[in-house]
C-alpha cells in the first residue's frame, strides 16, 4: 500500500525513475481496487460508473509511473505508445517493465536502488 500512495503523491511527475517494486505494487493494488469497485458496481446496479470514475482518476498517475519505470530501464517514455500495437506492443512493454533497473546513472537520474542501499 505504501508504494500505491507514493505513486499517487507523485501524481503527474514524469521525470525521474521508478523501481520495479513501485510499479508492480501500484499495478497490483490498482487491480485489486478495480475488482472491488466492479463488484460494488454490480451490486449497486450502477453499471460500471464507480469503477470508470476511479480509472479516470488514476489514469495520469498510471501513465506517470509507467514513464518513470521506462526511464529506469534507460528507455524513453515514448515507448509507452507501443500499447497501440495490438498484442506485440503490450508484450514488449511487459518485458520492459519486468527488466531490472539500469544500475548506473542515466539521463533520467540516478539508480533508485542505490539510494536505498
Backbone as CSV, one residue per row, in Angstrom:
resi,resn,N_x,N_y,N_z,CA_x,CA_y,CA_z,C_x,C_y,C_z
1,UNK,0.820,-1.195,0.000,0.000,0.000,0.000,0.861,1.255,0.000
2,UNK,2.058,1.142,0.614,2.981,2.280,0.660,3.320,2.767,-0.746
3,UNK,3.633,1.817,-1.630,4.032,2.193,-2.995,2.866,2.795,-3.754
4,UNK,1.664,2.307,-3.516,0.477,2.837,-4.183,0.306,4.317,-3.824
5,UNK,0.431,4.616,-2.551,0.289,6.001,-2.103,1.434,6.882,-2.595
6,UNK,2.644,6.315,-2.682,3.791,7.083,-3.195,3.563,7.505,-4.642
7,UNK,3.003,6.602,-5.430,2.706,6.935,-6.825,1.645,8.030,-6.888
8,UNK,0.631,7.935,-6.053,-0.408,8.962,-6.054,0.128,10.316,-5.597
9,UNK,1.129,10.307,-4.704,1.744,11.571,-4.272,2.498,12.228,-5.423
10,UNK,3.031,11.407,-6.320,3.745,11.920,-7.492,2.794,11.878,-8.692
11,UNK,1.630,12.442,-8.515,0.501,12.324,-9.434,0.875,12.537,-10.899
12,UNK,1.593,13.586,-11.197,1.917,13.896,-12.591,3.410,14.148,-12.767
13,UNK,4.234,13.407,-12.046,5.689,13.552,-12.160,6.174,12.542,-13.199
14,UNK,6.584,13.047,-14.340,7.030,12.182,-15.423,8.543,12.069,-15.485
15,UNK,9.250,12.878,-14.731,10.709,12.828,-14.708,11.195,11.903,-13.614
16,UNK,12.391,11.401,-13.784,12.978,10.534,-12.778,12.789,9.069,-13.107
17,UNK,13.002,8.234,-12.096,12.976,6.793,-12.289,12.152,6.129,-11.196
18,UNK,11.536,4.995,-11.536,10.761,4.205,-10.572,11.228,2.763,-10.615
19,UNK,11.393,2.195,-9.445,11.816,0.787,-9.346,10.695,-0.157,-9.753
20,UNK,11.068,-1.405,-10.006,10.066,-2.429,-10.318,9.061,-2.563,-9.188
21,UNK,9.562,-2.528,-7.955,8.692,-2.684,-6.786,7.592,-1.621,-6.780
22,UNK,7.971,-0.392,-7.037,6.993,0.695,-7.042,5.958,0.481,-8.138
23,UNK,6.407,0.164,-9.333,5.495,-0.007,-10.460,4.553,-1.178,-10.251
24,UNK,5.096,-2.361,-9.950,4.268,-3.554,-9.857,3.375,-3.538,-8.612
25,UNK,3.819,-2.912,-7.532,2.946,-2.771,-6.357,1.766,-1.871,-6.682
26,UNK,2.027,-0.791,-7.406,0.943,0.098,-7.817,-0.042,-0.644,-8.710
27,UNK,0.459,-1.409,-9.674,-0.414,-2.154,-10.576,-1.250,-3.174,-9.795
28,UNK,-0.638,-3.872,-8.851,-1.356,-4.866,-8.052,-2.501,-4.232,-7.267
29,UNK,-2.211,-3.163,-6.522,-3.259,-2.509,-5.735,-4.320,-1.881,-6.636
30,UNK,-3.898,-1.364,-7.777,-4.844,-0.797,-8.738,-5.835,-1.867,-9.199
31,UNK,-5.329,-3.044,-9.539,-6.211,-4.126,-9.994,-7.134,-4.622,-8.886
32,UNK,-6.610,-4.713,-7.658,-7.447,-5.146,-6.532,-8.583,-4.149,-6.297
33,UNK,-8.241,-2.873,-6.273,-9.259,-1.834,-6.068,-10.268,-1.857,-7.211
34,UNK,-9.794,-2.040,-8.433,-10.686,-2.067,-9.589,-11.662,-3.242,-9.515
35,UNK,-11.179,-4.405,-9.120,-12.055,-5.574,-8.989,-13.116,-5.342,-7.918
36,UNK,-12.702,-4.786,-6.777,-13.660,-4.499,-5.698,-14.706,-3.488,-6.169
37,UNK,-14.270,-2.458,-6.887,-15.219,-1.454,-7.374,-16.170,-2.035,-8.413
38,UNK,-15.691,-2.953,-9.234,-16.568,-3.601,-10.218,-17.631,-4.444,-9.518
39,UNK,-17.225,-5.112,-8.434,-18.195,-5.894,-7.663,-19.230,-4.972,-7.032
40,UNK,-18.774,-3.854,-6.473,-19.699,-2.869,-5.898,-20.630,-2.328,-6.977
41,UNK,-20.076,-2.037,-8.164,-20.909,-1.578,-9.282,-21.992,-2.598,-9.610
42,UNK,-21.627,-3.873,-9.597,-22.597,-4.924,-9.905,-23.721,-4.997,-8.898
43,UNK,-23.373,-4.923,-7.615,-24.395,-4.986,-6.579,-25.240,-3.720,-6.526
44,UNK,-24.625,-2.580,-6.797,-25.354,-1.314,-6.725,-26.180,-1.057,-7.984
45,UNK,-25.907,-1.809,-9.040,-26.644,-1.612,-10.284,-26.263,-0.347,-11.012
46,UNK,-25.036,0.123,-10.786,-24.580,1.367,-11.413,-23.774,1.098,-12.674
47,UNK,-23.979,-0.072,-13.274,-23.213,-0.473,-14.457,-21.735,-0.465,-14.082
48,UNK,-20.942,0.386,-14.690,-19.518,0.468,-14.330,-19.143,1.914,-14.003
49,UNK,-20.089,2.667,-13.482,-19.865,4.090,-13.249,-18.789,4.352,-12.185
50,UNK,-18.857,3.690,-11.056,-17.900,3.940,-9.973,-16.495,3.539,-10.396
51,UNK,-16.364,2.370,-11.014,-15.039,1.910,-11.433,-14.478,2.777,-12.562
52,UNK,-15.331,3.278,-13.433,-14.865,4.154,-14.512,-14.335,5.466,-13.952
53,UNK,-15.021,6.021,-12.967,-14.540,7.257,-12.330,-13.184,7.012,-11.676
54,UNK,-13.026,5.867,-11.011,-11.740,5.521,-10.392,-10.640,5.401,-11.442
55,UNK,-10.920,4.701,-12.533,-9.909,4.505,-13.583,-9.488,5.845,-14.176
56,UNK,-10.436,6.720,-14.418,-10.102,8.048,-14.947,-9.292,8.855,-13.936
57,UNK,-9.572,8.658,-12.646,-8.849,9.379,-11.603,-7.397,8.956,-11.466
58,UNK,-7.111,7.697,-11.730,-5.729,7.218,-11.579,-5.034,7.008,-12.925
59,UNK,-5.656,7.467,-14.005,-5.043,7.319,-15.326,-3.717,8.075,-15.423
60,UNK,-3.699,9.314,-14.988,-2.473,10.108,-15.061,-1.358,9.536,-14.182
61,UNK,-1.630,9.137,-12.927,-0.562,8.506,-12.146,-0.069,7.199,-12.773
62,UNK,-0.965,6.439,-13.399,-0.552,5.191,-14.050,0.388,5.477,-15.216
63,UNK,0.070,6.474,-16.000,0.942,6.844,-17.116,2.272,7.356,-16.582
64,UNK,2.229,8.187,-15.536,3.453,8.763,-14.977,4.380,7.687,-14.416
65,UNK,3.852,6.736,-13.653,4.706,5.691,-13.083,5.228,4.776,-14.187
66,UNK,4.465,4.580,-15.245,4.922,3.771,-16.373,6.085,4.453,-17.099
67,UNK,5.963,5.756,-17.286,7.057,6.504,-17.924,8.304,6.455,-17.050
68,UNK,8.142,6.659,-15.747,9.308,6.599,-14.852,9.924,5.205,-14.837
69,UNK,9.087,4.165,-14.952,9.607,2.785,-14.999,10.417,2.568,-16.279
70,UNK,9.936,3.091,-17.394,10.702,3.009,-18.638,12.015,3.768,-18.510
71,UNK,11.988,4.917,-17.854,13.219,5.672,-17.616,14.214,4.849,-16.804
72,UNK,13.711,4.058,-15.872,14.591,3.251,-15.028,15.328,2.192,-15.830
73,UNK,14.747,1.769,-16.948,15.416,0.805,-17.817,16.144,1.508,-18.955
74,UNK,16.338,2.817,-18.822,17.045,3.667,-19.789,16.341,3.712,-21.142
75,UNK,15.019,3.818,-21.084,14.229,3.964,-22.302,13.363,5.219,-22.186
76,UNK,13.045,5.767,-23.317,12.203,6.950,-23.366,10.766,6.586,-22.990
77,UNK,10.065,7.537,-22.422,8.658,7.333,-22.096,7.788,7.179,-23.328
78,UNK,8.300,7.573,-24.478,7.554,7.426,-25.717,7.291,5.957,-26.055
79,UNK,8.062,5.037,-25.458,7.815,3.615,-25.662,6.427,3.217,-25.182
80,UNK,5.844,4.012,-24.327,4.504,3.713,-23.818,3.469,3.681,-24.952
81,UNK,3.761,4.356,-26.035,2.848,4.353,-27.178,2.789,2.992,-27.866
82,UNK,3.644,2.067,-27.471,3.622,0.716,-28.045,2.318,-0.008,-27.736
83,UNK,1.553,0.458,-26.738,0.273,-0.191,-26.425,-0.706,-0.091,-27.587
84,UNK,-0.470,0.823,-28.510,-1.359,0.972,-29.655,-1.105,-0.083,-30.732
85,UNK,-0.064,-0.898,-30.553,0.173,-2.031,-31.439,-0.373,-3.269,-30.739
86,UNK,-1.484,-3.774,-31.209,-2.141,-4.878,-30.507,-1.205,-6.054,-30.254
87,UNK,-1.345,-6.624,-29.100,-0.648,-7.816,-28.632,0.869,-7.623,-28.546
88,UNK,1.545,-7.395,-29.662,3.003,-7.297,-29.659,3.480,-6.111,-28.820
89,UNK,2.821,-4.971,-28.932,3.219,-3.799,-28.167,3.079,-4.017,-26.676
90,UNK,2.011,-4.669,-26.272,1.786,-4.945,-24.847,2.842,-5.920,-24.330
91,UNK,3.174,-6.936,-25.118,4.197,-7.910,-24.720,5.542,-7.219,-24.552
92,UNK,5.902,-6.365,-25.496,7.178,-5.637,-25.415,7.210,-4.770,-24.165
93,UNK,6.120,-4.061,-23.887,6.076,-3.208,-22.694,6.162,-4.025,-21.415
94,UNK,5.495,-5.158,-21.365,5.589,-6.023,-20.184,7.029,-6.490,-19.960
95,UNK,7.718,-6.812,-21.027,9.127,-7.207,-20.904,9.978,-6.050,-20.387
96,UNK,9.737,-4.859,-20.903,10.490,-3.683,-20.441,10.215,-3.404,-18.966
97,UNK,8.943,-3.512,-18.565,8.577,-3.217,-17.176,9.128,-4.263,-16.208
98,UNK,9.357,-5.476,-16.698,9.856,-6.553,-15.840,11.378,-6.560,-15.729
99,UNK,12.058,-5.821,-16.587,13.522,-5.794,-16.550,14.034,-5.103,-15.298
100,UNK,15.246,-5.500,-14.922,15.889,-4.884,-13.769,16.300,-3.455,-14.106
101,UNK,16.523,-2.668,-13.077,16.940,-1.278,-13.243,18.314,-1.201,-13.887
102,UNK,18.541,-0.105,-14.595,19.874,0.194,-15.092,20.701,0.577,-13.864
103,UNK,21.760,-0.180,-13.532,22.469,0.054,-12.271,23.234,1.375,-12.213
104,UNK,23.510,1.946,-13.359,24.255,3.207,-13.380,23.285,4.380,-13.521
105,UNK,23.784,5.539,-13.236,23.002,6.741,-13.504,22.821,6.862,-15.010
106,UNK,21.649,7.310,-15.418,21.426,7.547,-16.839,20.877,8.954,-17.014
107,UNK,20.437,9.267,-18.205,19.965,10.622,-18.486,18.714,11.005,-17.693
108,UNK,18.067,10.012,-17.060,16.845,10.277,-16.314,17.076,10.388,-14.809
109,UNK,18.304,10.143,-14.360,18.609,10.274,-12.946,19.447,9.118,-12.438
110,UNK,19.686,9.133,-11.134,20.484,8.069,-10.530,19.603,6.859,-10.242
111,UNK,20.235,5.727,-10.057,19.515,4.477,-9.827,18.777,4.542,-8.483
112,UNK,17.469,4.314,-8.470,16.718,4.380,-7.209,17.108,3.272,-6.241
113,UNK,17.644,2.167,-6.738,18.097,1.094,-5.849,19.306,1.546,-5.040
114,UNK,20.193,2.309,-5.658,21.391,2.780,-4.982,21.045,3.748,-3.868
115,UNK,19.961,4.470,-4.001,19.560,5.426,-2.967,19.122,4.708,-1.699
116,UNK,18.610,3.489,-1.842,18.136,2.733,-0.686,19.283,2.045,0.018
117,UNK,20.266,1.582,-0.732,21.386,0.841,-0.155,22.296,1.700,0.607
